[in-house]
Amino acid sequence: MKTKYSPKTVSVSDPTFYLQRGNGIPSATNAAALLMLAVSLTACGGKGPEVEHQQAEQQAEQQAEQRHQEASQRQAEMRDAAKVEMARIAAPMQMSSNGAVMGMSIAPMPRDYVAIPLAQNKFEQQVQNGIMVAGEIPVSTFSIDVDTGSYATLRRMLREGRLPEKGTVRVEEMLNYFAYDYPLPAKNSAPFSVTTELAPSPYNDDMMLLRIGLKGYDLPKSQLGASNLVFLLDVSGSMASADKLPLLQTALKLLTAQLSAQDRVSIVVYAGAAGVVLDGASGNDTQTLTYALEQLSAGGSTNGGQGITQAYQLAKKHFIPNGINRVILATDGDFNVGVTDFDDLIALIEKEKDHGIGLTTLGFGLGNYNDQLMEQLADKGNGNYAYIDTLNEARKVLVDELSSTLFTIAKDVKVQVEFNPALVSEYRLIGYENRALAREDFNNDKVDAGEIGAGHTVTALYELRYVEAGNRMNDKLRYGVDAQTGKEKYSREEIAFLKLRYKLPAQTQSQLLSYPIRLDQSVKQLEQASDDFRFAAAVAGLGLLLNGSHYLHQFDYTKLSLLARSALGDDPFGYRHEFVQLMETAAAIEQSNQLPINKTFDGSDKPFPPQDKLHGEPMRDKSNPRNERLQ
């Protein structure tokens, strides 16, 4: 039972009212007053014992009230501490801007791995490739791409419980994140093999899906040769969070553990100014490399332009002929002071690329992340772009795929497909929007294109419609040669003709590969296609759904789930199973975004906000509407 305490007024008849501090000893002035008061009270019949009783009762009540206040204060402090702890625990479960619950994580994340508004990041929107009429534009040309950054950034966003902005997912980077069971190239042949597969499209009932796959020859780490690596590291204030510089330090420790005495490592850091931390240290000097990385700390603004200049100077200083010479840029992409002109950066990177020094970019964190810049710098530097969101991803890129990351086996690789208008009425390339080339660029060796690293796989998908299928998206032309009355010049056995051009790393003249794609190599049902084919279709399908593609007419998250789960195949590292979890998360967020919100509220007979129930009011049992006493 809670005791109610009332304030009590001290009577002036209480002698203690005049006592001063100091163990209750009265002062000389107050002593006389007390004497006069006592005489007065005695003369008036004052009740000395009653005064003493009132004094004792007052002291007891004051002590009880003080204990009550102290207990209340302790309870309030405990409540505040509990609120702080609950806020810390619930931080990953905040609500995102689109109303979805954050914290639907698939793997452990750093404690301060928090969601950042997407508006603060820079992701370029791509205009998706349209449907081409084979009779008008039969040739499609593009550069290959081995980047994977778009998939990894997508993974982080989904783990935070939100979807990327439509049009910002690069589908080709999702496709090329995964390894496929393409055959290795034969010895003494091209540095990569070429595989094609044709089956019904899962996206539209009356269309086919063509998969083109490239597989570079593999090279064990022991045969990579000497490496001259320059780590260009962003240590500006924006890199302070645990998912940036601390993760970067751990990731590079994994990389340096793979090196040997023949390798050289330099470290350049940049913030408000750039500086050299290591100048050509031996790759097997683990103690020096580890100490240099552990001493890094974040602070200041970002002068990336100055840092890149110093990094290339060190790369030239320790250049290894016929070896691997590469600058590895690790940053959140926030170039905000200094020489930051994009054209100047590109010119510098392209000049050094021609001198045999490549550039790989590793992205970290979100908040002020410049995905577009990271992708384009790696493209111009004959390197690849990866986004490191977890330590597992660092191991994948810098340990498991080290040969692919560092060692280039073919450069300026271009793909050109000529479709046969006699059999194919329409087609469209899925992804590779910012890798498109003009038809004449295919034979022009001065036009830059993408590179393939040792063991890399490259996948491209075309969706196409046969002439006999009808239901064309484009109307037939009124004018032109009637193929039925004119002389037949089209093959009835080939749907397309595939050509590729590439240069060996030390060469300037390209070499040509060509392959016919035959009609009879297709299968009747999608289920008859390989696991790799169906899984690639599922990966591209998720990218198309997230980008809001308007070319999907018979495809949704339900069909995507069935397709992906049926094609997991051999998955030794669990990347395909992780994709399924991400896919289900994306579907759940998409569904939650579509739920109607009832914004009407009838508060005519209810207080708003609701009033707390009084402590003394009994709790009503809904099963006992009359609130009868329960026996």
C-alpha positions in Angstrom: 0.0 0.0 0.0 1.3 3.4 -1.0 1.5 5.9 1.8 0.4 9.4 1.1 2.5 12.1 2.7 1.1 15.6 3.5 3.3 18.6 4.2 3.1 19.9 7.8 3.7 23.5 9.0 6.0 24.0 11.9 4.3 26.1 14.7 6.1 29.1 16.1 5.4 27.6 19.5 8.0 25.0 18.8 11.3 26.2 20.4 13.3 24.4 17.7 12.0 26.9 15.1 14.6 29.4 16.4 17.5 26.9 16.6 20.5 27.7 14.4 22.7 25.1 12.6 25.4 23.7 14.9 24.1 20.7 16.7 21.0 22.5 17.8 22.9 25.0 20.1 21.1 28.4 20.2 22.9 31.6 19.5 23.2 34.3 22.3 20.4 36.4 20.8 18.1 33.5 20.2 18.8 32.2 23.8 17.1 35.2 25.3 14.2 35.0 22.9 13.8 31.3 23.9 13.8 32.2 27.6 11.2 34.9 27.1 9.1 32.5 24.9 9.2 29.8 27.6 8.1 32.2 30.3 5.4 33.5 28.1 4.1 30.0 27.3 4.2 29.0 31.0 2.3 32.1 32.0 -0.3 31.4 29.3 -0.7 27.8 30.3 1.4 26.6 27.3 1.7 22.8 26.9 5.4 21.9 26.9 4.9 18.0 26.5 2.6 18.7 23.5 5.3 20.7 21.8 7.7 17.9 22.3 5.3 15.4 20.9 4.6 17.6 17.8 8.4 18.0 17.3 8.9 14.2 17.3 6.0 13.6 15.0 7.3 16.2 12.6 10.8 14.8 12.5 9.4 11.3 11.9 7.3 12.5 9.0 10.2 14.5 7.5 12.4 11.5 7.6 9.8 9.3 6.0 9.2 11.9 3.3 13.0 12.2 2.6 13.2 8.4 2.3 10.3 8.4 -0.1 11.9 11.1 -2.2 15.2 9.2 -2.3 13.5 6.0 -3.3 11.6 7.8 -6.1 14.9 9.4 -7.3 16.6 6.0 -7.5 13.6 4.5 -9.4 13.8 7.4 -11.9 17.5 6.9 -12.4 16.9 3.1 -13.0 14.2 3.9 -15.5 16.5 6.4 -17.4 19.3 3.8 -17.4 16.9 1.2 -18.8 15.8 3.6 -21.5 19.4 4.2 -22.6 20.1 0.5 -22.7 16.9 -0.3 -24.6 17.7 2.4 -27.1 21.2 0.9 -27.6 19.8 -2.6 -28.1 16.9 -1.4 -30.4 19.1 0.8 -32.6 19.4 -1.7 -35.4 15.6 -2.1 -35.3 14.7 1.5 -36.1 12.2 2.3 -38.7 13.5 3.3 -42.1 12.2 6.2 -44.1 10.0 3.9 -46.2 8.4 2.4 -43.1 10.2 -0.9 -43.2 11.8 -2.4 -40.1 15.5 -2.2 -40.0 17.6 -4.9 -38.5 16.4 -7.8 -40.8 20.1 -8.6 -40.9 21.5 -11.8 -42.5 24.9 -11.7 -41.0 26.5 -10.0 -37.9 27.3 -6.4 -38.4 29.4 -3.8 -36.4 27.7 -2.3 -33.4 27.6 1.2 -34.9 26.6 -0.1 -38.3 23.7 2.2 -38.7 21.4 3.1 -41.5 22.2 6.3 -43.4 19.6 8.2 -45.5 20.1 7.3 -49.1 19.8 10.9 -50.2 23.3 11.5 -48.8 24.9 8.9 -51.1 25.5 9.1 -54.8 24.1 6.3 -56.9 23.7 7.0 -60.6 20.4 6.1 -62.2 20.7 4.0 -65.4 18.2 4.2 -68.3 17.5 0.5 -69.0 18.2 -0.9 -72.4 15.1 -0.9 -74.7 13.8 -3.5 -77.1 15.6 -3.5 -80.4 14.1 -4.7 -83.7 16.5 -7.2 -85.3 15.5 -6.2 -88.8 16.5 -2.6 -88.2 19.4 -2.8 -85.6 20.6 -6.4 -85.7 23.9 -5.7 -83.9 24.5 -5.2 -80.2 27.9 -4.2 -78.9 29.2 -3.7 -75.3 32.2 -3.9 -73.1 32.5 -6.6 -70.5 32.4 -5.7 -66.8 33.7 -7.7 -63.8 32.8 -5.2 -61.0 30.7 -6.5 -58.1 30.1 -3.3 -56.1 26.5 -2.8 -57.0 25.5 -6.2 -55.5 27.4 -5.6 -52.2 25.9 -2.2 -51.7 22.4 -3.6 -52.4 23.0 -6.3 -49.8 23.8 -3.7 -47.2 20.7 -1.7 -48.0 18.5 -4.7 -47.7 20.1 -5.7 -44.4 19.1 -2.2 -43.2 15.5 -2.9 -44.2 15.2 -0.6 -47.2 15.2 -0.8 -51.0 17.6 1.0 -53.3 16.4 3.8 -55.5 14.8 2.5 -58.7 17.2 2.4 -61.6 20.4 2.5 -59.5 21.1 -1.3 -59.4 23.6 -2.4 -62.1 22.3 -5.8 -63.0 25.5 -6.9 -64.7 27.4 -6.5 -61.3 24.8 -8.6 -59.6 25.3 -11.3 -62.3 29.1 -11.2 -62.1 29.2 -11.4 -58.3 28.6 -15.1 -58.5 30.8 -17.8 -60.0 29.3 -20.2 -62.6 30.5 -23.6 -63.8 31.9 -22.5 -67.1 34.7 -24.6 -68.6 38.2 -23.5 -68.3 39.9 -22.4 -71.6 42.0 -25.0 -73.4 45.8 -24.6 -73.3 47.5 -22.5 -76.0 44.2 -20.9 -76.9 42.4 -17.7 -75.9 42.8 -16.7 -72.3 39.1 -17.3 -71.6 36.4 -19.8 -72.7 33.1 -18.8 -74.2 29.8 -20.6 -73.4 26.3 -19.9 -74.7 22.9 -21.3 -73.5 19.4 -20.7 -74.7 16.1 -21.5 -73.0 12.6 -20.0 -72.5 12.6 -16.7 -70.6 11.2 -16.7 -67.0 10.2 -13.0 -67.4 7.8 -13.2 -70.4 5.9 -16.2 -71.7 6.6 -15.7 -75.4 10.3 -14.9 -75.2 13.7 -16.7 -75.0 16.7 -16.0 -72.8 20.2 -16.2 -74.2 23.1 -16.5 -71.7 26.7 -15.7 -72.8 29.4 -16.8 -70.3 33.2 -16.1 -70.3 35.6 -17.9 -68.0 39.2 -16.8 -67.6 42.0 -19.2 -67.0 42.9 -19.7 -63.3 46.2 -18.9 -61.8 47.3 -20.1 -58.3 48.5 -17.5 -55.9 51.9 -19.1 -55.9 52.2 -18.3 -59.6 51.1 -14.7 -59.5 54.7 -13.4 -59.6 56.0 -10.3 -57.9 53.5 -7.5 -56.9 54.1 -3.8 -56.4 51.0 -2.6 -54.4 50.3 0.9 -53.2 47.5 1.2 -50.7 45.9 4.6 -51.1 43.8 5.0 -48.0 41.2 7.6 -47.0 41.6 8.5 -43.4 39.4 11.6 -43.4 36.8 12.2 -40.7 34.1 10.6 -42.7 35.9 7.2 -42.4 35.7 7.1 -38.6 32.8 4.6 -38.2 33.4 0.9 -37.6 32.2 -0.1 -41.0 34.8 2.1 -42.7 38.4 2.6 -41.5 38.4 -0.2 -38.8 37.0 -2.7 -41.4 39.5 -1.4 -44.0 42.4 -2.0 -41.6 41.3 -5.6 -41.0 40.7 -6.2 -44.7 44.1 -5.1 -45.7 45.7 -7.3 -43.0 44.0 -10.2 -44.8 45.6 -9.1 -48.1 49.1 -8.5 -46.8 49.0 -12.0 -45.2 49.0 -13.4 -48.7 52.2 -11.6 -49.8 55.8 -12.8 -49.8 59.4 -11.4 -49.8 59.3 -10.6 -53.6 56.3 -8.2 -53.1 56.5 -4.5 -52.2 53.9 -2.6 -50.3 53.6 1.2 -49.9 50.9 3.1 -48.0 49.7 6.6 -48.8 47.0 8.2 -46.6 45.1 11.3 -47.4 42.8 13.6 -45.4 43.3 17.3 -45.3 46.7 16.5 -46.7 48.4 13.4 -48.1 51.3 11.6 -46.6 53.5 8.5 -47.1 53.2 5.9 -44.3 55.2 3.1 -45.9 57.6 3.3 -48.9 58.2 0.0 -50.5 58.1 -2.4 -47.5 58.8 -6.0 -48.1 55.6 -8.1 -48.5 56.8 -10.6 -45.8 57.5 -7.9 -43.2 54.3 -8.7 -41.4 55.2 -6.8 -38.3 55.9 -3.5 -40.1 52.8 -3.8 -42.3 50.5 -4.6 -39.4 51.9 -1.8 -37.2 51.5 0.7 -40.0 47.9 -0.3 -40.6 47.0 -0.3 -36.9 48.3 3.2 -36.4 45.9 4.8 -38.8 43.1 7.0 -37.5 40.4 9.1 -39.1 40.2 12.9 -39.1 40.0 15.9 -41.3 38.5 16.5 -44.8 39.3 14.6 -47.9 42.0 15.5 -50.5 41.8 12.5 -52.7 43.4 14.1 -55.7 46.7 14.8 -53.9 46.8 11.3 -52.5 46.4 9.7 -55.9 49.3 11.7 -57.3 51.6 10.5 -54.5 50.3 6.9 -54.9 51.2 6.8 -58.5 54.7 8.3 -57.8 55.4 5.4 -55.4 54.1 2.9 -57.8 56.5 4.2 -60.5 59.3 4.2 -58.0 58.9 0.5 -57.1 57.7 -0.6 -60.6 58.3 -4.3 -61.3 58.7 -5.1 -65.0 56.4 -8.0 -66.0 54.9 -8.0 -62.5 51.7 -6.7 -60.9 51.8 -2.9 -60.4 48.6 -1.7 -58.9 47.2 1.1 -56.8 44.4 0.0 -54.5 42.2 2.9 -53.5 40.1 2.4 -50.4 37.6 5.1 -49.5 34.0 6.0 -49.0 34.3 8.1 -52.2 33.9 11.5 -50.4 36.3 13.8 -52.4 35.4 17.2 -51.0 38.5 19.5 -51.0 41.6 19.9 -53.1 42.0 18.8 -56.7 38.8 17.0 -57.3 38.1 17.7 -61.0 36.8 14.5 -62.4 38.3 15.0 -65.8 41.7 15.6 -64.3 41.5 12.4 -62.2 40.5 10.4 -65.2 43.3 11.8 -67.3 45.8 10.9 -64.6 44.5 7.4 -64.2 44.4 6.7 -67.9 47.9 7.9 -68.4 49.3 5.7 -65.6 47.3 2.8 -66.9 49.1 3.1 -70.2 52.4 2.9 -68.2 51.3 -0.4 -66.7 49.9 0.7 -63.4 46.3 -0.3 -62.8 43.8 0.9 -60.3 41.4 -1.1 -58.1 38.8 0.6 -56.0 37.4 -0.7 -52.7 34.4 1.1 -51.2 33.5 1.2 -47.5 30.5 2.5 -45.6 27.5 4.6 -46.5 26.5 8.1 -45.6 28.4 10.1 -48.1 29.3 7.2 -50.4 30.0 8.0 -54.1 29.3 4.7 -55.9 29.4 6.3 -59.3 32.9 7.7 -58.8 34.3 4.4 -57.5 32.9 2.4 -60.4 34.2 4.9 -63.1 37.7 5.3 -61.6 38.2 1.5 -61.6 36.8 1.3 -65.1 39.4 3.9 -66.4 42.2 2.3 -64.4 42.0 -1.2 -65.9 40.8 -2.5 -62.5 37.7 -3.7 -60.8 35.5 -2.1 -58.2 34.3 -4.0 -55.1 32.3 -2.8 -52.1 33.4 -4.2 -48.7 30.5 -4.2 -46.3 31.6 -7.2 -44.1 34.8 -9.0 -43.2 33.4 -12.0 -45.2 33.3 -9.8 -48.3 36.9 -8.7 -47.6 37.9 -12.3 -47.5 36.1 -13.1 -50.7 37.7 -10.2 -52.7 41.2 -10.0 -51.1 41.8 -13.7 -50.3 39.6 -16.1 -52.2 39.7 -14.0 -55.4 43.1 -12.4 -55.0 44.3 -13.7 -58.4 41.2 -12.2 -60.1 41.6 -8.9 -58.2 45.3 -8.4 -59.0 46.2 -10.3 -62.2 44.8 -9.2 -65.6 44.8 -11.9 -68.3 43.0 -9.9 -71.0 42.2 -6.3 -71.5 39.8 -4.3 -73.7 37.4 -7.2 -74.0 34.4 -6.4 -76.2 31.3 -8.4 -77.1 29.2 -8.1 -80.3 26.2 -10.1 -81.1 24.5 -10.0 -84.5 20.9 -11.3 -84.4 19.3 -13.1 -87.4 16.2 -11.2 -88.4 14.8 -14.3 -90.2 14.4 -16.0 -86.8 14.6 -13.2 -84.2 12.2 -10.3 -84.4 13.3 -8.4 -81.2 15.9 -8.5 -78.5 17.2 -6.5 -75.5 20.4 -6.7 -73.5 19.8 -7.0 -69.7 22.2 -4.7 -67.9 25.5 -3.2 -69.1 23.8 0.2 -69.8 26.9 2.2 -69.1 29.1 -0.3 -71.0 27.4 0.1 -74.4 29.6 0.7 -77.4 28.9 1.9 -80.9 29.0 -0.8 -83.6 32.1 0.6 -85.1 33.9 0.6 -81.7 34.2 -3.1 -81.8 37.0 -3.0 -84.5 38.6 0.1 -83.2 41.5 -0.9 -80.9 41.8 2.6 -79.6 38.4 2.3 -77.8 38.8 1.2 -74.2 36.9 -1.7 -72.8 36.8 -3.9 -69.7 39.4 -6.3 -68.3 39.2 -10.0 -67.2 41.3 -11.2 -64.2 42.6 -14.7 -63.7 39.6 -17.0 -62.9 37.0 -14.3 -63.5 33.6 -15.2 -64.9 31.6 -12.8 -67.0 27.9 -13.3 -67.7 25.5 -11.4 -70.1 21.8 -12.1 -70.7 19.8 -11.2 -73.8 16.0 -11.6 -73.9 14.7 -12.2 -77.4 11.6 -13.0 -79.3 11.3 -15.4 -82.3 9.6 -14.2 -85.4 7.1 -17.0 -85.2 6.0 -15.9 -81.7 4.2 -12.8 -82.8 3.2 -10.3 -80.1 5.9 -7.9 -81.1 6.5 -4.8 -79.0 7.3 -2.8 -82.2 5.1 -2.5 -85.3 6.5 -3.8 -88.6 7.8 -1.3 -91.1 5.7 -0.4 -94.1 8.6 0.0 -96.4 11.4 -2.5 -97.0 12.3 -5.7 -98.7 9.8 -8.5 -98.2 11.9 -11.5 -97.1 9.3 -13.9 -98.4 9.5 -12.7 -102.0 13.1 -11.6 -102.1 16.2 -13.9 -102.2 16.8 -15.6 -98.9 20.0 -14.4 -97.4 19.4 -15.4 -93.8 20.4 -18.7 -92.2 17.6 -20.8 -90.9 19.9 -22.6 -88.4 21.5 -19.7 -86.5 19.7 -17.2 -84.3 22.8 -15.1 -83.8 26.5 -14.7 -84.4 28.7 -13.9 -81.4 32.0 -12.1 -81.8 34.5 -11.1 -79.2 37.7 -9.0 -79.3 40.5 -8.9 -76.7 44.1 -7.8 -76.2 46.7 -9.7 -74.2 48.1 -7.4 -71.4 51.3 -6.5 -73.2 49.7 -6.1 -76.7 48.1 -3.2 -78.4 46.4 -5.1 -81.3 43.2 -7.1 -80.6 42.4 -10.6 -81.5 39.0 -11.9 -82.8 36.9 -14.8 -81.6 33.6 -15.8 -83.2 30.9 -18.4 -82.5 27.5 -19.1 -84.1 24.6 -19.5 -81.8 22.4 -22.2 -83.3 18.6 -22.6 -83.0 18.9 -26.3 -82.1 20.9 -25.7 -79.0 17.9 -24.3 -77.1 15.7 -26.4 -74.8 11.9 -26.5 -74.8 11.3 -25.8 -71.1 13.1 -23.5 -68.6 13.3 -26.4 -66.2 15.6 -28.2 -68.6 18.2 -25.4 -68.5 21.2 -25.7 -66.3 21.2 -24.6 -62.6 23.7 -21.8 -63.5 21.4 -20.6 -66.3 18.3 -20.5 -64.0 20.2 -18.9 -61.1 21.7 -16.2 -63.3 18.1 -15.5 -64.6 17.0 -15.2 -60.9 19.8 -12.8 -60.0 19.0 -10.6 -63.0 15.3 -10.9 -62.2 15.8 -9.4 -58.8 17.8 -6.6 -60.2 15.0 -5.9 -62.8 12.3 -6.0 -60.1 14.3 -3.6 -57.9 14.9 -1.2 -60.8 11.2 -1.2 -61.6 11.7 -2.6 -65.1 8.6 -2.3 -67.3 9.7 -5.2 -69.5 8.6 -7.8 -66.9 5.1 -9.0 -67.8 4.8 -12.5 -66.2 7.3 -12.2 -63.4 7.1 -11.3 -59.7 8.7 -12.1 -56.4 6.8 -15.3 -56.0 8.1 -16.6 -59.4 11.5 -15.3 -58.5 11.6 -17.2 -55.3 10.6 -20.5 -57.0 13.2 -19.9 -59.7 16.1 -19.1 -57.3 15.4 -21.9 -54.9 15.3 -24.5 -57.7 18.8 -23.4 -59.0 21.0 -23.3 -55.9 23.2 -26.1 -57.3 26.7 -26.4 -55.8 27.2 -23.5 -53.3 30.4 -24.2 -51.3 30.6 -20.6 -49.9 26.9 -20.1 -49.3 26.6 -17.0 -51.6 23.6 -18.4 -53.4 21.8 -19.2 -50.2 22.6 -15.7 -49.0 21.1 -14.3 -52.2 17.8 -16.2 -51.5 17.7 -14.5 -48.0 18.3 -11.1 -49.6 15.6 -11.8 -52.2 13.1 -12.7 -49.5 14.0 -9.6 -47.5 13.5 -7.4 -50.6 10.1 -9.1 -51.2 9.0 -8.4 -47.6 10.0 -4.8 -47.7 8.3 -4.3 -51.1 5.1 -5.8 -49.6 5.3 -3.7 -46.5 5.6 -0.6 -48.7 2.4 -1.5 -50.5 0.3 -2.0 -47.4 -2.4 0.7 -47.1 -2.2 3.1 -44.2 -5.5 4.1 -42.5 -4.9 7.8 -41.7 -8.5 8.4 -40.4 -9.0 8.4 -36.7 -12.4 8.9 -34.9 -11.4 10.4 -31.6 -14.8 11.9 -30.7 -15.3 9.8 -27.6 -11.7 9.0 -26.8 -9.0 11.3 -25.4 -6.0 11.7 -27.7 -3.3 11.1 -26.9 -4.7 8.2 -24.7 -4.6 8.9 -21.0 -2.8 6.5 -18.7 -4.9 4.4 -16.5 -4.9 5.6 -12.9 -3.2 3.3 -10.4 -6.3 3.0 -8.3 -8.6 2.1 -11.2 -9.1 -1.7 -11.5 -8.2 -3.5 -14.7 -11.3 -4.7 -16.4 -11.4 -8.3 -17.7 -12.9 -8.4 -21.2 -14.4 -11.8 -20.5 -16.1 -10.3 -17.4 -17.9 -7.2 -18.8 -19.8 -6.5 -15.6 -16.5 -6.7 -13.6 -18.0 -9.2 -11.2 -15.6 -10.4 -8.4 -13.9 -13.6 -9.4 -14.1 -16.4 -6.8 
